[in-house]
Every structure is written in structure tokens, then in C-alpha cells.
């Protein structure tokens, strides 16, 4: 996989994109937990959680050992070792996290 384009975001609306697009500021059942070196996007009703983890903090730049964990009720946890995760600040003071595996790219945009 080539380097991920940190300007990948075509919009600044807070969202998470991997196998589906989740709008994060809509009344849709999805919640967000932000911690140093990780962020979790969770829907208790659906019994599903996406969790991005990396070494380090929220400073801009490429992050070491990024992982995406997908937990879904009734299924085995999927752990994806990502090839890259980069934090950048985009227009409007939002964070943009671009990340990817060998065959897929994802993005998280959220208010700073």
C-alpha cells in the first residue's frame, strides 16, 4: 500500500469510515470515547465497536503500531494490524485520522 493521503477527507463532518460510514454527530446510536493513543466508536444497540489504538498521543504525524479492533456481538474480535495511521489537523480545527491495511483505507474526522 502506498502512503495514505492525509488530505483524503472530502468533508469535515465528523465521521468514521471503514466498512461503512458512520456520522458521529447524528442521533444514530453511535458514541465516541477519546483517550490518549486510542479512540472507540461504539453502538450498544447494534453490539458493535471499532477501536483504533496506537503508540503515542494526538500530536500530528504518523503513529507507531496502529491497530483496528472490531468487536461485534456474537462474533470473534477482529484485530487488524494497520500499515499506517496518521493524525492531522484539517480546516475548521478538526482532527483527521487516516489509516489503512494492505487492501483498505479508512478515516476518522472529529472535532478537535
Beta strands, then each sheet from edge to edge (+ up, - down):
strand 1: 15-17
strand 2: 21-23
strand 3: 31-35
strand 4: 38-43
strand 5: 48-55
strand 6: 61-62
strand 7: 64-72
strand 8: 78-81
strand 9: 84-90
strand 10: 94-100
strand 11: 105-111
sheet 1: 2+ 1- 11+ 10- 9+ 6-
sheet 2: 3+ 4- 5+ 7- 8+
end
